[in-house]
Amino acid sequence: MAAGAPRIFVSHLAGVPVFDPVGDQVGRMSDLVAMLRVGRRPPRLLGAVVEVLSRRRVFVPMTRITGVESGQVITTGVVNMRRFEQRPTERLVLGELLDRRVTLVETGEEVTVLDVAVQQLPARRDWEIDKVFVRRGKGGALRRKGETLTVDWSAVSGFSLEEHGQGAESLVATFERLRPADLANALHHLSPKRRVEVAAALDDDRLADVLEELPEDDQIEILGELKEERAADVLEAMDPDDAADLLNELPEDDKERLLTLMQPDDAADVRRLMSYEERTAGGLMTTEPIVLRPDATVADALARVRQQDLSPALAAQVYVCRPPDETPTGKYLGTVHFQRLLRDPPFTLVGGMVDSGLPPLGPDTPLPAVTSYFAAYNLVAAPVVDESGSLLGAVTVDDVLDHLLPDDWRETEFHEEGAHGG
């Protein structure tokens, strides 16, 4: 980049696309890697951590980056696909420097780091962190009331110290637009200390979504660091089948204690799922599909399908049952697919348009049979019905895939050629 290039605050680079010289996207910016130096000399940027299309995090040296803007990053196109491994002398700028409490050298006042700015040195290809954007006052929920200011790197001290209780609000705000799976991937690559801090700063619903996408070891680690009351709240916010899977990995005493702290209705759903073998339809299902009575209309069904927090798989069809409407329901009458709902007038009763020819799954149906069922009927969700004819829940295709893939699939890179369509 030419001399006199503008200063860039790193929070604006999080998640931006990384392109090669011909305009093809290489991946997305995950973080920057800096090396702290002795005294108060500004840290030198070594490179960027880029998440490529296979979700692998690779290191791109700054010498390979030819353009940096808040909306995109341009590389030379030559990217080493070896997975990034952080060295002891390196610091992740987003992951480790933001939210840190540091000290203003002149006054001795403690401030919180909200952002840092990088700039390329004149007539050179080296980059440095030269400015720090900080907020006066204590960190936490009331931090926004403090005055903000931008100071030189040399005007603060404390970055080289191992900090306990580092906040995470700025980092969480930086990752706000990421999908849960992408945030989970970013969280997985943080240090255990930082991972727990960031998880603690997420609200219950967001943390529940992210936990569902994390490897099992990370789930257990984060849940174990939460206060028990909050851990129970997060479990309630998770899909019941994912909460059941996570609880099944905990010691019996911890499992029972958390179930006792959960709301009785939520705990009852989770206990019911835990009573089934894991690799059966009952163990795979969620207890919260869309259930309608036969006198409901197409308009009623579409209103339920439009709920924002509903997964695409569960929104693909509704299940028509006699009362009660909560699982386990009254007699299961059949399924109405989303496409059928779009073809009929809004006043049409769903009881007259059910697909009663689709055989439901039994709760003890083993995983191979569930897989064959999805393939045979081209479904993304399927009803699970007990011997008495009550709807117990629905199995979705994402849960089937989750159990077909290797246990460590969330930690394993996608096959490189497959990810690029080769």
JOQUIKA-V245297 format. One record per backbone hydrogen bond with DSSP energy under -1.0 kcal/mol. CO is the residue of the C=O (numbers start at 1). NH is the residue of the N-H. Records with the same first field share a line. If there is no record, write none. Layout:
BEGIN
CO=NH, NH
END
This chain:
BEGIN
8=118
9=12
10=13
13=16
16=29
17=73
18=26, 27
19=75
20=23
24=20
27=18
28=51
29=15
31=49
32=93
33=46, 47
34=91
35=44
38=41
43=129
44=35
46=62
47=33
48=60
49=30, 31
50=58
51=28
52=55
54=414
56=52
57=84
58=50
60=48
61=64
62=65
64=76
67=74
72=69
73=19
74=66, 67
87=90
91=34
92=96
93=97, 98
97=100
99=167
100=113
102=111
103=157
104=108
109=104
111=102
112=135
113=99
115=133
116=10
117=130, 131
118=8
119=128
121=124
126=121
127=45
128=119
130=153
131=117
132=151
133=114, 115
134=149
135=112
140=143
142=145
143=146
147=136
149=134
151=132
152=155
153=156
155=105
157=103
168=172
169=173
170=174
171=175
173=176
175=178
179=183
180=184
181=185
182=186
183=187
184=188
185=189
187=190
191=195
192=196
193=197
194=198
195=199
196=200
197=201
203=207
204=208
205=209
206=210
207=211
208=212
210=213
211=214
215=219
216=220
217=221
218=222
219=223
220=224
227=231
228=232
229=233
230=234
231=235
232=236
233=237
234=238
239=243
240=244
241=245
242=246
243=247
244=248
246=249
247=250
251=255
252=256
253=257
254=258
255=259
256=260
257=261
258=262
263=267
264=268
265=269
266=270
267=271
268=272
269=273
270=274
273=276
277=280
279=367
280=284
281=285
286=394
290=319
292=321
293=296
294=351
296=350
297=301
298=302
299=303
300=304
301=305
302=306
304=307
307=310
311=315
313=316
316=338
318=336
319=292
320=333, 334
322=330
324=330
331=322
334=320
335=355
336=318
337=341
338=342
340=344
345=348
346=299
348=298
349=352
350=353
354=356
355=335
361=385
362=365
363=282
365=281
366=370
367=371
368=372
369=373
370=374
371=375
372=376
373=377
374=379
380=397
382=395
383=361
384=392, 393
386=389
389=332
390=386
391=329
393=384
394=286
395=382
396=400
397=401
398=402
399=403
400=404
401=405
406=409
408=411
415=419
416=420
417=422
418=421
END
